[in-house]
């Protein structure tokens, strides 16, 4: 039996790390943007509050200057306000006119904020105003730089903490899972290997490891029991088949002898039934014995040069009477002699089994087609290609989900077992023989563009090591 190699083609650790890192990066970017926007708005508000405090501090002095119409006081107030890096222009006005305008640069005065001036003698009377022209570009740049600095620090801290969490997560969870998967993938069937126990006990990974070891032990014990039971069964079948063949041969021989001498028609009919049943039982015993020997490897293979064309021709001759009974037409082109090195006796058994099945399951008056090919498959040194055998019938076909199962012991297609009977041993014997030749055998059904019919294929290498007597 072939076992699929367990290989980690999509590492869980890498995929999970990619997902987690991508998520953290996205999360960090979102946090950075939120912090940047919050700090930026906060810095703008702080700048405006500082400006308001500065103006409020100078407003009393400016009100006195406006009330007294004193240009010196008004100029001093304006120059004091211009010392702020965020203020580029100041305009002080009375209720009637502009008293002073001071700007760092030439150009039109653009008022960004207005603050009222109240009379020194009556706080309820507005006598003028102070207008401020802000350095908007510097305000935004400074606020943006402060916001970027805080956002960068926040993102760095977030990523650092996330890195520590990922490292802890990787060491405590991902690495143990990867190690466990790697150990499981390296376990070979029948190797009696175990998973290494971890130092940390009581964790989920430790429980999983110990549970896997217990499961492996249980499976190996079960496999050992099944192998012993199968060996015992094969030995029993081989012994029983061998022991039963001798009396069956006697029954068949004596029945044939009695048929030659009996005169009574009714007795002859009974004897004929006995002969048919004994022959069928002998065939079953032979099949059981052949399969047991093939499975146990006790059949000696005799590889020698032989012609597949001749084998097919001889097999057709052996079943000629069965073809005539069902009025079947058999198509086979034997004009090309296809030779190789194989066990001619075993391959003959395969061809006869497949041909007998095709006859059994074909409708009366149908057609059976046999095709053999000599295929040059590769230029590899020492390999000269394969011989291919194909037999096609017009039977009811085999369901697609049973095409592999029909080569198992005692298994028959659900479409034909109730109608045709049989033991389900012919195809398993064919598979064992082809396997001994390092070949392949398979079935296709239904035939292309049809809803019925089956094609059986087998291929064997053209060369084998010749058996020396």
C-alpha positions in Angstrom: 0.0 0.0 0.0 1.3 3.5 -0.9 1.1 6.2 1.7 0.9 9.9 0.9 3.9 11.9 2.2 2.7 14.5 4.8 4.3 17.8 3.8 3.6 21.2 5.2 3.1 23.2 1.9 1.4 26.2 3.6 3.1 26.8 6.9 0.6 27.9 9.5 3.2 29.8 11.4 4.2 32.0 8.4 0.6 32.6 7.3 -0.5 33.6 10.9 2.5 35.8 11.3 1.8 37.6 8.0 -1.8 38.1 9.1 -0.9 39.3 12.6 1.9 41.6 11.4 -0.3 43.0 8.6 -3.1 43.6 11.1 -0.8 45.3 13.6 0.7 47.5 10.9 -2.8 48.6 9.8 -3.8 49.1 13.4 -0.7 51.2 14.1 -1.3 53.3 11.0 -4.9 54.0 12.2 -3.7 54.8 15.7 -1.0 57.1 14.2 -3.5 59.0 12.1 -5.9 59.4 15.0 -3.2 60.7 17.3 -1.8 63.0 14.6 -5.3 64.5 14.0 -5.9 64.9 17.7 -2.5 66.5 18.5 -2.7 68.7 15.4 -6.1 70.1 16.5 -4.9 70.4 20.1 -1.8 72.4 19.0 -3.9 74.8 16.9 -6.2 75.4 19.8 -3.2 76.0 22.1 -1.7 78.5 19.8 -5.0 80.4 19.6 -5.3 80.4 23.4 -1.7 81.8 23.8 -2.6 84.5 21.3 -5.8 85.3 23.3 -3.9 85.4 26.6 -1.3 87.7 25.0 -3.9 90.1 23.6 -5.8 90.1 26.9 -2.6 91.0 28.7 -2.1 94.0 26.4 -5.8 95.0 26.0 -5.9 97.3 29.0 -2.8 99.2 27.9 -4.2 99.4 24.4 -7.6 100.7 25.7 -5.8 103.5 27.6 -3.9 104.4 24.4 -7.1 104.5 22.4 -9.0 106.4 25.1 -6.2 109.0 25.3 -5.5 108.8 21.6 -1.8 108.3 22.6 0.1 107.0 19.5 3.2 106.0 21.7 1.2 103.7 23.9 -0.6 102.2 20.8 2.7 101.7 19.0 4.3 100.0 22.0 1.3 97.6 22.3 1.5 96.7 18.6 5.2 96.1 18.8 4.8 93.9 21.9 2.2 91.8 20.1 4.4 91.5 17.0 7.1 89.8 19.1 5.0 86.6 19.1 6.2 84.2 16.3 2.6 83.5 15.4 1.6 87.2 14.9 2.6 88.9 11.6 0.3 92.0 11.8 -1.5 94.1 14.4 -4.2 96.7 13.7 -5.6 98.9 16.5 -8.7 100.9 15.9 -11.0 103.3 17.7 -14.7 103.3 17.2 -14.2 106.0 14.5 -11.0 105.1 12.7 -7.8 103.0 12.4 -5.2 104.3 14.7 -2.2 102.1 13.9 -1.4 99.2 11.6 1.9 97.3 12.0 3.0 94.3 9.7 6.2 92.4 9.4 5.8 92.2 5.6 4.3 94.6 3.1 0.9 93.7 1.7 -2.8 93.8 2.6 -3.7 93.2 6.2 -5.7 90.0 6.7 -7.5 89.9 10.0 -7.7 86.4 11.6 -9.1 87.4 15.0 -10.7 90.5 16.5 -10.6 91.4 20.2 -12.7 94.3 21.6 -11.3 97.2 23.7 -13.4 98.5 26.6 -13.3 102.0 28.1 -11.1 102.3 31.2 -13.8 104.3 32.9 -16.8 102.1 31.9 -16.1 98.4 31.2 -19.5 98.1 29.4 -18.5 100.5 26.6 -16.5 99.3 23.6 -14.2 102.1 22.4 -12.1 100.1 19.9 -10.6 96.8 18.8 -7.4 94.9 18.2 -7.2 92.8 15.0 -4.5 90.1 14.7 -3.0 88.8 11.5 -1.7 85.3 12.1 1.2 83.5 10.6 -1.0 80.6 9.3 1.7 78.8 7.5 4.0 78.7 10.5 1.1 77.8 12.8 0.1 74.8 10.7 3.7 73.7 10.2 4.6 73.9 13.8 1.4 72.1 14.8 1.9 69.5 12.2 5.5 68.8 13.3 4.4 68.5 16.9 1.6 66.1 15.9 3.9 64.0 13.8 6.4 63.7 16.6 3.8 62.5 19.1 2.2 60.2 16.5 5.6 58.6 15.6 6.3 58.0 19.3 2.9 56.4 19.8 3.2 54.2 16.7 6.8 53.1 17.8 5.6 52.2 21.2 2.6 50.3 19.8 4.8 48.4 17.4 7.4 47.6 20.1 4.8 46.2 22.4 3.3 44.3 19.5 6.7 42.9 18.6 7.1 41.6 22.2 3.7 40.0 22.1 4.4 38.4 18.7 7.7 37.1 20.0 6.0 35.6 23.0 3.2 34.2 20.9 5.7 32.7 18.4 7.9 31.1 21.1 5.0 29.8 23.2 2.5 28.7 20.5 3.6 28.9 16.9 7.0 27.2 17.3 5.6 24.2 19.3 2.9 23.8 16.7 5.4 23.9 13.8 7.7 21.5 15.6 4.8 19.1 16.2 3.7 19.3 12.5 7.3 18.8 11.4 7.7 15.7 13.6 4.4 14.3 12.4 5.3 14.8 8.7 8.6 12.9 9.3 6.8 9.8 10.7 7.0 7.0 8.3 4.4 4.2 8.3 5.6 1.2 10.3 8.6 3.1 11.7 7.5 3.0 15.3 8.5 6.7 15.7 7.2 8.9 18.5 6.8 12.6 19.0 9.3 14.2 21.4 7.8 15.1 24.7 8.0 18.8 25.6 9.6 20.2 28.8 6.6 22.2 29.6 3.9 19.8 30.9 0.3 20.5 31.3 0.0 22.9 28.3 -2.3 22.3 25.4 0.6 21.5 23.1 2.0 19.0 25.6 -1.4 17.3 25.9 -1.7 17.2 22.1 1.8 15.7 21.8 1.1 13.0 24.4 -2.3 12.3 22.9 -0.7 12.0 19.4 1.8 9.5 20.8 -1.0 7.5 22.4 -2.9 7.5 19.1 0.2 6.5 17.2 0.7 3.6 19.6 -3.0 2.6 19.3 -2.8 2.7 15.5 0.4 0.7 15.4 -1.1 -1.9 17.7 -4.2 -2.1 15.5 -2.1 -2.3 12.4 0.0 -5.1 13.9 -3.2 -7.0 14.9 -4.6 -6.5 11.4 -1.4 -7.7 9.8 -1.3 -10.8 12.0 -5.0 -11.5 11.3 -4.4 -11.0 7.5 -1.4 -13.3 7.6 -3.4 -15.9 9.5 -6.3 -15.5 7.1 -4.0 -15.8 4.0 -2.3 -18.9 5.6 -5.7 -20.4 6.4 -7.1 -19.7 2.9 -3.9 -21.1 1.3 -4.0 -24.3 3.5 -7.8 -24.8 3.0 -7.5 -24.2 -0.8 -4.7 -26.7 -1.0 -6.4 -29.2 1.1 -9.7 -28.9 -0.7 -8.3 -29.0 -4.2 -7.3 -32.7 -3.9 -10.8 -34.0 -3.1 -12.3 -31.6 -5.6 -10.0 -33.0 -8.3 -11.2 -36.5 -7.3 -14.8 -35.5 -7.5 -14.3 -33.8 -10.9 -12.4 -36.8 -12.3 -14.8 -39.5 -11.0 -17.8 -37.4 -12.3 -16.2 -37.3 -15.7 -15.6 -41.0 -15.6 -19.1 -41.7 -14.5 -20.5 -39.6 -17.3 -18.8 -41.8 -19.8 -20.3 -45.0 -18.5 -23.8 -44.0 -17.2 -26.7 -44.8 -19.5 -29.6 -43.2 -17.6 -30.4 -39.7 -18.9 -31.6 -38.4 -15.6 -28.5 -39.7 -13.8 -26.3 -38.1 -16.5 -28.0 -34.8 -15.9 -27.3 -34.9 -12.2 -23.7 -35.8 -12.9 -23.3 -32.9 -15.3 -24.6 -30.5 -12.6 -22.1 -32.0 -10.2 -19.3 -31.6 -12.7 -20.2 -27.9 -13.4 -20.3 -27.1 -9.7 -17.1 -29.0 -8.9 -15.3 -27.2 -11.8 -16.6 -23.8 -10.5 -15.5 -24.6 -7.0 -12.1 -25.8 -8.2 -11.7 -22.5 -10.0 -12.5 -20.6 -6.8 -10.0 -22.6 -4.8 -7.3 -22.0 -7.5 -8.1 -18.2 -7.4 -7.8 -18.2 -3.6 -4.6 -20.1 -3.6 -3.1 -17.9 -6.4 -4.0 -14.7 -4.6 -2.7 -15.9 -1.3 0.7 -16.8 -2.9 0.9 -13.5 -4.7 0.2 -11.5 -1.6 2.7 -13.5 0.5 5.3 -13.2 -2.2 5.8 -16.9 -2.5 5.1 -17.0 -6.2 8.3 -17.3 -8.2 8.3 -15.0 -11.2 10.1 -16.3 -14.3 11.0 -13.3 -16.5 12.0 -14.3 -20.1 11.6 -12.9 -23.6 8.0 -13.4 -24.8 5.5 -12.0 -27.2 2.4 -10.2 -25.9 0.8 -10.7 -29.3 1.2 -14.5 -29.1 -0.2 -14.5 -25.5 -3.3 -12.6 -26.6 -3.8 -14.8 -29.6 -3.5 -18.0 -27.4 -5.9 -16.5 -24.8 -8.5 -15.8 -27.4 -8.2 -19.4 -28.6 -8.8 -20.7 -25.1 -12.1 -18.7 -24.7 -13.3 -19.2 -28.3 -16.2 -21.4 -27.2 -17.4 -18.8 -24.8 -17.3 -16.1 -27.5 -19.4 -18.4 -29.8 -22.0 -19.1 -27.0 -22.8 -15.4 -26.8 -22.3 -14.7 -30.5 -19.7 -12.0 -29.6 -17.4 -10.4 -32.2 -13.8 -9.9 -31.1 -11.6 -7.4 -32.8 -7.8 -7.8 -32.5 -5.0 -6.8 -34.9 -2.3 -9.4 -34.5 -0.2 -8.3 -37.5 2.5 -6.7 -35.3 4.6 -8.8 -33.0 5.2 -7.0 -29.7 7.8 -8.5 -27.5 9.2 -7.8 -24.1 10.7 -9.6 -21.0 8.0 -10.7 -18.6 6.5 -13.8 -16.9 4.4 -15.1 -19.8 2.5 -17.5 -17.6 1.4 -14.8 -15.2 0.6 -12.3 -18.0 -1.4 -15.0 -19.7 -3.5 -15.3 -16.5 -4.1 -11.6 -16.5 -5.2 -11.5 -20.2 -7.5 -14.5 -19.7 -9.1 -13.0 -16.6 -9.8 -9.7 -18.3 -11.0 -11.4 -21.4 -13.3 -13.7 -19.4 -14.8 -10.7 -17.6 -15.4 -8.9 -20.9 -17.2 -11.9 -22.3 -19.3 -12.3 -19.1 -20.4 -8.7 -19.0 -20.9 -8.1 -22.7 -24.5 -8.3 -24.1 -25.1 -11.2 -26.6 -24.1 -10.2 -30.1 -21.9 -7.4 -28.9 -18.3 -6.6 -29.7 -15.1 -6.8 -27.7 -12.0 -4.9 -28.8 -8.4 -5.7 -27.8 -5.6 -3.3 -28.5 -1.9 -3.7 -27.7 0.8 -1.0 -28.1 4.5 -0.7 -27.9 5.2 2.7 -26.3 8.6 4.3 -26.2 8.1 6.6 -23.2 11.5 7.9 -22.4 15.2 8.1 -23.3 16.3 7.2 -19.8 19.2 4.9 -19.8 18.2 1.2 -19.4 14.5 1.9 -19.9 13.1 0.9 -23.2 9.4 1.8 -22.8 6.3 -0.2 -21.9 3.9 -2.7 -23.4 0.2 -1.6 -23.2 -2.8 -3.9 -23.2 -6.4 -2.5 -23.6 -9.6 -4.5 -23.7 -12.9 -2.7 -24.3 -16.4 -4.2 -23.8 -19.9 -3.0 -24.3 -21.2 -4.0 -20.9 -23.2 -2.0 -18.4 -20.1 -0.2 -17.1 -18.8 0.5 -13.7 -19.7 3.6 -11.5 -17.0 6.2 -11.4 -16.6 5.9 -7.6 -16.0 2.1 -7.9 -13.3 2.1 -10.5 -10.5 1.7 -7.9 -12.5 -0.5 -5.5 -13.1 -3.3 -8.1 -9.4 -4.2 -7.8 -9.9 -4.9 -4.0 -10.4 -8.5 -2.8 -14.0 -9.8 -2.8 -15.4 -6.5 -4.3 -17.6 -6.3 -7.3 -19.3 -3.5 -9.1 -22.8 -2.7 -7.7 -24.1 -2.8 -11.3 -23.3 -6.4 -12.0 -22.8 -8.4 -8.9 -26.5 -9.3 -8.5 -26.8 -10.2 -12.1 -23.6 -12.1 -12.9 -22.3 -13.2 -9.5 -18.6 -14.1 -9.1 -16.1 -14.1 -6.3 -14.4 -10.7 -6.8 -10.9 -12.3 -7.0 -10.0 -12.0 -10.7 -9.1 -8.3 -10.7 -7.2 -8.4 -7.4 -5.1 -11.3 -8.9 -4.5 -9.2 -12.0 -3.4 -6.2 -9.9 -1.0 -8.3 -7.9 0.6 -9.8 -11.0 0.9 -6.4 -12.7 2.4 -5.0 -9.5 5.0 -7.8 -9.5 6.0 -6.6 -13.0 6.3 -2.9 -11.7 3.4 -2.0 -13.9 0.0 -0.3 -13.6 -3.6 -1.5 -14.2 -6.7 0.6 -14.2 -10.2 0.8 -15.5 -12.2 3.5 -17.4 -16.0 3.6 -17.5 -18.2 4.6 -19.2 -16.5 4.9 -22.5 -16.1 8.3 -24.1 -19.3 9.7 -25.6 -21.2 6.6 -24.3 -23.2 5.8 -21.2 -22.0 2.2 -21.0 -19.0 0.0 -21.6 -15.7 -0.4 -19.8 -12.0 -0.3 -20.8 -9.4 -2.1 -18.8 -5.7 -1.0 -19.3 -2.5 -2.4 -18.1 1.1 -1.4 -18.9 4.3 -3.3 -18.0 7.9 -2.4 -18.6 9.4 -4.0 -21.7 12.5 -5.1 -19.8 12.9 -7.1 -16.6 15.9 -8.9 -15.2 15.8 -12.3 -16.9 15.3 -15.1 -14.5 18.1 -17.6 -14.5 17.3 -21.3 -14.0 
